[in-house]
Amino acid sequence: MKKLMSILLCVLMLVSVLAGCGATEEVVEETTEVTEEVVEEVVEETSEPKIYEGVELVYWSSKVAGTPAAVVLEELAAEFYEETGCVINIQFKGNERRQIMPTALESGERIDVFDSAGFYELRTFDPAWILDLTPYYEATGYAEKTYGLMVKDLTDNSPEGGLPGVVSAPGMNGLWYDKAAVAAAGITEMPKTFDEFEVMFDAILETGVAPLSLDGAYVAGFFGTVLQRHCGQEVVRELSMNGGWSENEGAVAAAQRMIDWKNKGYFVDGAPDVFPTSQNKIALGLSAMVNCGVWVGNEIETAMGVDIDWGFTKFPILDESIDANVDSAYSSYIHVNEKCENPDAAWDWMMKIVTGEGDKRVTDALLCPPADKTNEALPDFDGTVEYLDSVEVCLDVNCAVANADMKAALTDVMTKIFEGNYATGLEAMQAMDALYN
């Protein structure tokens, strides 16, 4: 290297001298050509190969081409190539991915890295598709950036043990509220228990706004969560399978509370409406909050053409004695194929998009909480990182309809509770039990 630099300096000096002495253009041109050759030689000798020079990874993404998140992924892939030399061949499959990917993997089609919709899908995977990422997890400090519950779900639902993926696009169900509507009622701190929530609801009603929206599409999830808070989700799941609703004090109390809420006017007029009519009433200033998933704010704003300052809070609890450590949380995941020939590159690519600046760009485009808990969430997701990091056990919001054969019938009774068809909680739960005869 030193020798080449010395030669280069000498040639450059020679060119300067010749030019200064009035040498012919031909001599100067020839000398310049020599200089360029030496420069090329210096560059060739001093250029270090990039860490994954010549490597290509095929990534099946659940994103849709042209969407903001897909555009960010393409940008990050270009950056990753510049940094490492690895080409990321992104194939945007959208919702179609879930249907076609199993056949593609079974047939041996090359897919190095791929998305999943969460642990429900993960349970269906062939172990031969999944690389255990535990060594990377332990060696890289990824544990400090991700959520403990998500790691637990990954390992609990791994087809063959170990850590089968990384967290991508986390979310939760809970109460999303218009901060302005809540502030107008004089509420400065969100309550925790059902009794405290009812005090807040009364204050919101005083401003002329209904506290809650509820769409028919979310009735089972909403009432299922109320039941879980009163009974514990394992009990609710057992009741769903075998009946006995009217004999359970917690289930009767949960139904009675919802009847009382209906009678007090806590639900916006028309609830439960046909989706998305009720939730869109938040944008019209008719209601203050809705129990739904992380997508609901963007859904309402897009449909109604408004910009709402959103807040998020946990669903109320009855007391600390029933499932106090259980709350809603979920995530998509990214996995590496067992047959991937370059797992180090695959891991580094995933870290590029689920941690640090890359994660912030992806999740900001997706409009969801960050996958990297050390990143700051968008203003509309204030408090979500802390919430996700605090959840110890995942709430199954559908446990009230765990009985697939009776799901429609159970949901129908739940809907009638909110429509005012039952005078008491006991009567409502007796209607549930009648379905099992």
C-alpha positions as CSV (number, residue, x, y, z in Angstrom):
1,M,0.0,0.0,0.0
2,K,2.7,2.5,0.9
3,K,4.6,1.5,-2.2
4,L,1.6,2.2,-4.4
5,M,0.9,5.5,-2.7
6,S,4.5,6.6,-3.3
7,I,4.3,5.7,-7.0
8,L,1.1,7.6,-7.2
9,L,2.5,10.7,-5.6
10,C,5.6,10.6,-7.9
11,V,3.4,10.3,-11.0
12,L,1.2,13.2,-9.9
13,M,4.3,15.3,-9.2
14,L,5.6,14.4,-12.7
15,V,2.4,15.5,-14.3
16,S,2.5,18.8,-12.5
17,V,6.1,19.4,-13.5
18,L,5.5,18.5,-17.2
19,A,2.5,20.7,-17.3
20,G,4.4,23.5,-15.7
21,C,7.3,23.1,-18.2
22,G,5.1,23.4,-21.2
23,A,5.3,19.7,-22.1
24,T,3.3,18.6,-25.1
25,E,-0.3,17.6,-24.7
26,E,0.6,14.1,-25.9
27,V,3.1,13.6,-23.1
28,V,0.7,15.0,-20.5
29,E,-2.1,12.7,-21.8
30,E,0.1,9.6,-21.7
31,T,1.3,10.5,-18.2
32,T,-2.4,11.1,-17.1
33,E,-3.3,7.6,-18.4
34,V,-0.5,6.1,-16.3
35,T,-1.8,8.0,-13.3
36,E,-5.4,6.6,-13.8
37,E,-4.0,3.1,-14.1
38,V,-2.1,3.5,-10.8
39,V,-5.2,4.9,-9.1
40,E,-7.3,1.9,-10.3
41,E,-4.6,-0.4,-9.0
42,V,-4.6,1.3,-5.6
43,V,-8.4,1.1,-5.4
44,E,-8.4,-2.6,-6.4
45,E,-5.7,-3.5,-3.9
46,T,-7.2,-1.5,-1.0
47,S,-11.0,-2.3,-1.5
48,E,-12.1,-4.8,1.2
49,P,-14.8,-7.3,0.2
50,K,-18.1,-6.6,1.9
51,I,-19.2,-9.1,4.5
52,Y,-21.9,-10.8,2.4
53,E,-20.5,-10.0,-1.0
54,G,-22.3,-12.2,-3.6
55,V,-25.0,-13.5,-1.2
56,E,-28.6,-13.3,-2.2
57,L,-31.6,-13.9,0.1
58,V,-35.2,-14.4,-1.1
59,Y,-37.6,-12.8,1.3
60,W,-41.4,-13.4,1.2
61,S,-43.1,-10.4,2.7
62,S,-46.7,-10.1,3.7
63,K,-46.6,-6.5,2.7
64,V,-48.3,-5.3,-0.4
65,A,-46.1,-3.8,-3.2
66,G,-46.4,0.0,-3.4
67,T,-47.7,0.5,0.2
68,P,-45.6,2.8,2.5
69,A,-44.2,-0.1,4.4
70,A,-43.2,-2.0,1.3
71,V,-41.4,1.1,0.0
72,V,-39.5,1.4,3.2
73,L,-38.5,-2.3,3.0
74,E,-37.2,-1.7,-0.5
75,E,-35.2,1.3,0.7
76,L,-33.7,-0.8,3.6
77,A,-32.8,-3.6,1.2
78,A,-30.9,-1.2,-1.0
79,E,-29.1,0.1,2.1
80,F,-28.3,-3.4,3.3
81,Y,-26.8,-4.2,-0.1
82,E,-24.5,-1.1,0.1
83,E,-23.5,-2.0,3.7
84,T,-23.0,-5.7,3.3
85,G,-23.0,-6.7,-0.4
86,C,-26.1,-9.0,0.2
87,V,-28.9,-8.7,-2.3
88,I,-32.4,-9.0,-0.7
89,N,-34.9,-10.3,-3.3
90,I,-38.1,-9.1,-1.7
91,Q,-41.3,-10.8,-3.0
92,F,-44.4,-8.9,-1.8
93,K,-47.1,-11.5,-1.4
94,G,-49.7,-9.6,0.6
95,N,-52.5,-11.7,2.1
96,E,-51.9,-14.3,-0.5
97,R,-48.8,-15.4,1.3
98,R,-50.6,-17.5,3.9
99,Q,-52.3,-19.6,1.2
100,I,-49.5,-20.2,-1.2
101,M,-46.4,-20.3,1.1
102,P,-46.9,-23.8,2.6
103,T,-47.1,-25.4,-0.8
104,A,-44.0,-23.4,-2.0
105,L,-42.0,-24.5,1.0
106,E,-43.1,-28.1,0.7
107,S,-42.1,-28.2,-2.9
108,G,-38.6,-26.9,-2.1
109,E,-39.0,-23.4,-3.7
110,R,-36.3,-21.2,-2.4
111,I,-37.6,-18.9,0.4
112,D,-34.8,-17.9,2.8
113,V,-36.8,-15.5,5.0
114,F,-40.5,-15.2,5.4
115,D,-43.3,-13.6,7.4
116,S,-46.0,-15.1,9.5
117,A,-49.2,-13.7,10.9
118,G,-48.4,-14.7,14.5
119,F,-48.4,-17.7,16.7
120,Y,-51.7,-19.0,15.3
121,E,-50.0,-19.5,12.0
122,L,-46.7,-20.6,13.5
123,R,-48.4,-23.6,15.1
124,T,-49.2,-24.9,11.6
125,F,-45.6,-24.8,10.3
126,D,-43.6,-27.9,9.5
127,P,-40.5,-27.9,11.7
128,A,-38.4,-28.4,8.6
129,W,-39.2,-24.9,7.6
130,I,-37.9,-23.2,10.7
131,L,-34.4,-22.4,11.8
132,D,-33.9,-22.1,15.6
133,L,-32.5,-18.6,16.2
134,T,-31.6,-19.1,19.8
135,P,-27.8,-18.8,19.3
136,Y,-28.3,-15.5,17.6
137,Y,-30.8,-14.3,20.3
138,E,-28.3,-15.1,23.0
139,A,-25.3,-13.7,21.3
140,T,-26.5,-10.4,19.9
141,G,-28.4,-8.7,22.7
142,Y,-31.7,-8.9,20.8
143,A,-33.4,-9.7,24.1
144,E,-32.9,-6.1,25.2
145,K,-34.8,-4.8,22.2
146,T,-37.8,-7.0,22.1
147,Y,-40.8,-7.9,24.2
148,G,-40.7,-10.8,26.7
149,L,-44.3,-11.9,26.0
150,M,-43.6,-12.1,22.2
151,V,-40.5,-14.2,22.9
152,K,-42.6,-16.4,25.1
153,D,-45.3,-16.9,22.5
154,L,-42.6,-17.7,19.9
155,T,-41.0,-20.3,22.0
156,D,-44.3,-21.7,23.4
157,N,-45.6,-22.2,19.9
158,S,-42.4,-23.2,18.1
159,P,-43.0,-26.4,16.0
160,E,-39.7,-27.9,17.3
161,G,-38.6,-25.8,20.3
162,G,-36.2,-23.0,20.5
163,L,-36.7,-19.5,19.1
164,P,-38.3,-19.8,15.7
165,G,-38.5,-16.1,14.7
166,V,-38.3,-12.4,15.6
167,V,-40.9,-9.9,16.4
168,S,-42.4,-7.7,13.7
169,A,-45.3,-5.2,13.8
170,P,-46.6,-5.8,17.3
171,G,-50.0,-4.7,18.5
172,M,-52.7,-5.0,21.1
173,N,-56.4,-4.7,21.7
174,G,-57.5,-2.1,24.2
175,L,-59.3,1.1,24.6
176,W,-58.4,3.7,22.0
177,Y,-59.7,7.2,22.8
178,D,-59.9,10.7,21.4
179,K,-57.7,12.6,23.8
180,A,-59.7,15.8,23.3
181,A,-63.0,14.2,24.1
182,V,-61.6,12.7,27.3
183,A,-59.9,15.9,28.3
184,A,-63.1,17.9,27.8
185,A,-64.6,15.7,30.6
186,G,-61.8,16.8,32.9
187,I,-60.0,13.4,32.9
188,T,-56.3,13.8,33.4
189,E,-55.4,10.2,34.2
190,M,-57.0,7.1,32.8
191,P,-58.6,4.8,35.4
192,K,-58.0,1.1,36.0
193,T,-61.0,-0.6,37.4
194,F,-64.5,-1.0,36.1
195,D,-65.9,1.2,38.9
196,E,-63.3,4.0,38.1
197,F,-64.2,3.7,34.4
198,E,-67.8,4.2,35.2
199,V,-67.0,7.5,37.0
200,M,-65.1,8.6,33.9
201,F,-68.0,7.5,31.6
202,D,-70.4,9.6,33.7
203,A,-68.1,12.6,33.3
204,I,-67.9,12.1,29.5
205,L,-71.7,11.8,29.3
206,E,-72.0,15.2,31.0
207,T,-70.2,16.7,27.9
208,G,-72.9,15.4,25.6
209,V,-70.7,12.6,24.2
210,A,-71.2,8.8,24.5
211,P,-68.2,7.1,26.1
212,L,-68.1,4.0,23.9
213,S,-68.5,2.9,20.3
214,L,-69.2,-0.8,19.6
215,D,-69.5,-2.4,16.2
216,G,-71.2,-5.7,15.7
217,A,-68.0,-7.2,14.3
218,Y,-66.3,-6.8,17.7
219,V,-69.1,-7.8,20.0
220,A,-67.7,-11.2,20.9
221,G,-64.2,-9.8,21.5
222,F,-65.6,-7.0,23.7
223,F,-67.9,-9.1,25.8
224,G,-65.3,-11.9,25.9
225,T,-62.9,-9.5,27.5
226,V,-65.5,-8.3,30.0
227,L,-66.1,-12.0,30.9
228,Q,-62.4,-12.7,31.2
229,R,-62.0,-9.8,33.6
230,H,-64.8,-11.2,35.8
231,C,-64.0,-14.9,35.6
232,G,-60.5,-15.5,34.2
233,Q,-60.0,-16.6,30.7
234,E,-59.6,-20.3,31.4
235,V,-63.0,-20.4,33.1
236,V,-64.5,-18.5,30.1
237,R,-63.0,-21.0,27.7
238,E,-64.5,-23.9,29.8
239,L,-67.9,-22.3,29.8
240,S,-67.7,-21.8,26.1
241,M,-67.1,-25.5,25.6
242,N,-69.5,-26.9,28.1
243,G,-72.0,-24.3,29.2
244,G,-72.9,-23.5,32.8
245,W,-72.9,-19.7,32.2
246,S,-75.9,-19.0,34.4
247,E,-74.4,-20.9,37.3
248,N,-71.2,-18.8,37.2
249,E,-71.5,-15.7,39.4
250,G,-68.8,-13.9,37.4
251,A,-70.4,-14.5,34.0
252,V,-73.8,-13.3,35.3
253,A,-72.2,-10.2,36.8
254,A,-70.4,-9.5,33.5
255,A,-73.6,-9.6,31.6
256,Q,-75.4,-7.5,34.2
257,R,-72.7,-4.9,34.0
258,M,-73.1,-4.6,30.2
259,I,-76.9,-4.3,30.6
260,D,-76.3,-1.5,33.1
261,W,-73.9,0.2,30.7
262,K,-76.5,0.0,28.0
263,N,-79.2,1.5,30.2
264,K,-76.9,4.3,31.4
265,G,-76.2,5.4,27.8
266,Y,-72.5,4.5,27.9
267,F,-72.7,3.1,24.3
268,V,-73.3,5.5,21.4
269,D,-76.7,5.4,19.8
270,G,-77.1,2.5,17.4
271,A,-74.4,0.3,19.0
272,P,-73.8,-2.4,18.1
273,D,-73.9,-1.0,14.6
274,V,-72.9,-2.7,11.4
275,F,-69.1,-2.3,11.1
276,P,-67.6,0.3,10.8
277,T,-70.5,2.7,11.5
278,S,-70.1,2.8,15.3
279,Q,-66.4,3.3,15.4
280,N,-66.6,6.1,12.8
281,K,-68.9,8.0,15.2
282,I,-65.7,8.9,17.1
283,A,-64.7,11.1,14.2
284,L,-68.1,12.8,14.3
285,G,-67.7,13.7,17.9
286,L,-70.5,11.4,19.0
287,S,-68.4,9.0,21.1
288,A,-65.1,9.1,22.8
289,M,-63.5,5.6,22.7
290,V,-63.6,2.1,21.2
291,N,-62.2,-1.2,22.2
292,C,-60.3,-2.5,19.2
293,G,-57.0,-3.4,17.7
294,V,-54.0,-1.2,16.9
295,W,-55.3,-0.5,13.4
296,V,-58.5,1.2,14.4
297,G,-57.2,4.8,14.6
298,N,-55.9,4.7,11.0
299,E,-59.0,3.0,9.9
300,I,-61.3,5.7,11.3
301,E,-59.1,8.6,10.1
302,T,-58.8,7.2,6.6
303,A,-62.6,6.5,6.3
304,M,-63.6,9.9,7.7
305,G,-60.8,12.2,6.5
306,V,-60.0,13.5,10.0
307,D,-56.9,13.7,12.2
308,I,-57.5,12.6,15.8
309,D,-55.1,12.8,18.6
310,W,-55.3,9.2,19.9
311,G,-54.6,7.8,23.3
312,F,-54.5,4.2,24.4
313,T,-55.3,2.5,27.8
314,K,-55.8,-0.9,29.2
315,F,-59.2,-2.5,29.3
316,P,-60.6,-2.0,32.9
317,I,-60.1,-4.8,35.4
318,L,-62.4,-6.0,38.2
319,D,-59.6,-6.3,40.7
320,E,-56.1,-7.6,40.9
321,S,-57.2,-11.1,41.9
322,I,-58.4,-12.2,38.5
323,D,-55.9,-12.5,35.7
324,A,-54.1,-9.4,36.8
325,N,-51.1,-10.2,34.6
326,V,-53.2,-11.0,31.5
327,D,-53.6,-8.4,28.7
328,S,-53.9,-8.3,25.0
329,A,-50.8,-8.4,22.9
330,Y,-49.9,-10.0,19.5
331,S,-47.4,-9.7,16.7
332,S,-46.4,-10.8,13.3
333,Y,-43.1,-12.6,13.1
334,I,-40.2,-13.1,10.7
335,H,-38.6,-16.5,10.2
336,V,-35.5,-18.0,8.6
337,N,-35.8,-21.2,6.6
338,E,-33.9,-24.2,8.0
339,K,-32.5,-24.6,4.4
340,C,-31.2,-21.0,4.2
341,E,-27.5,-21.2,3.2
342,N,-26.6,-17.9,4.7
343,P,-28.3,-17.7,8.1
344,D,-25.9,-15.0,9.4
345,A,-26.9,-12.7,6.5
346,A,-30.6,-13.6,7.2
347,W,-30.3,-12.6,10.8
348,D,-28.5,-9.4,10.1
349,W,-31.2,-8.5,7.5
350,M,-33.9,-9.1,10.0
351,M,-32.1,-7.0,12.6
352,K,-32.0,-4.3,10.0
353,I,-35.8,-4.1,9.8
354,V,-36.9,-5.0,13.3
355,T,-34.4,-3.0,15.4
356,G,-33.0,0.5,15.4
357,E,-33.7,3.1,12.7
358,G,-35.0,0.5,10.3
359,D,-37.7,-0.7,12.7
360,K,-38.7,2.9,13.3
361,R,-39.1,3.6,9.6
362,V,-41.1,0.3,9.1
363,T,-43.4,0.7,12.0
364,D,-44.0,4.4,11.4
365,A,-45.1,3.4,7.8
366,L,-47.3,0.6,9.2
367,L,-48.7,2.8,11.9
368,C,-48.2,0.5,14.8
369,P,-46.0,0.4,17.9
370,P,-42.3,-0.3,17.3
371,A,-40.9,-3.8,17.3
372,D,-37.8,-2.5,19.0
373,K,-38.9,-1.4,22.4
374,T,-36.0,1.0,22.7
375,N,-37.5,3.1,19.9
376,E,-40.0,5.9,20.6
377,A,-43.5,5.3,19.4
378,L,-45.5,7.7,17.2
379,P,-47.6,10.2,19.2
380,D,-50.8,8.3,18.5
381,F,-49.3,5.2,20.2
382,D,-48.2,6.9,23.4
383,G,-47.8,4.3,26.1
384,T,-48.0,1.3,23.9
385,V,-44.4,0.3,24.3
386,E,-44.7,0.4,28.1
387,Y,-47.9,-1.6,27.8
388,L,-46.5,-4.3,25.6
389,D,-43.5,-4.6,27.8
390,S,-45.6,-5.1,30.8
391,V,-47.9,-7.9,29.5
392,E,-46.9,-11.3,31.0
393,V,-49.7,-13.5,29.7
394,C,-51.6,-13.0,26.4
395,L,-55.3,-12.4,26.6
396,D,-57.3,-14.6,24.2
397,V,-60.1,-12.1,23.3
398,N,-62.0,-14.9,21.5
399,C,-62.1,-17.4,24.4
400,A,-65.8,-16.6,24.9
401,V,-66.5,-18.3,21.6
402,A,-63.8,-21.0,21.8
403,N,-66.5,-23.5,20.9
404,A,-66.3,-23.3,17.1
405,D,-69.5,-25.2,16.6
406,M,-71.5,-22.7,18.6
407,K,-69.6,-19.5,17.8
408,A,-72.4,-18.0,15.7
409,A,-75.1,-18.8,18.3
410,L,-73.0,-17.5,21.2
411,T,-72.2,-14.3,19.4
412,D,-75.9,-13.8,18.6
413,V,-76.8,-13.9,22.3
414,M,-73.9,-11.5,23.1
415,T,-75.2,-9.1,20.5
416,K,-78.7,-9.2,22.0
417,I,-77.2,-8.2,25.4
418,F,-76.0,-4.9,23.8
419,E,-79.3,-4.5,21.9
420,G,-81.2,-4.5,25.2
421,N,-83.0,-7.8,24.7
422,Y,-82.4,-9.1,28.2
423,A,-83.6,-7.5,31.5
424,T,-80.9,-9.1,33.7
425,G,-77.6,-10.7,33.4
426,L,-79.0,-14.0,34.7
427,E,-81.6,-14.0,31.9
428,A,-78.8,-13.4,29.3
429,M,-76.7,-16.2,30.6
430,Q,-79.7,-18.6,30.7
431,A,-80.1,-17.8,27.0
432,M,-76.5,-18.9,26.5
433,D,-77.0,-22.1,28.4
434,A,-80.1,-22.9,26.4
435,L,-77.9,-23.3,23.3
436,Y,-76.3,-26.4,24.8
437,N,-79.6,-28.3,25.2
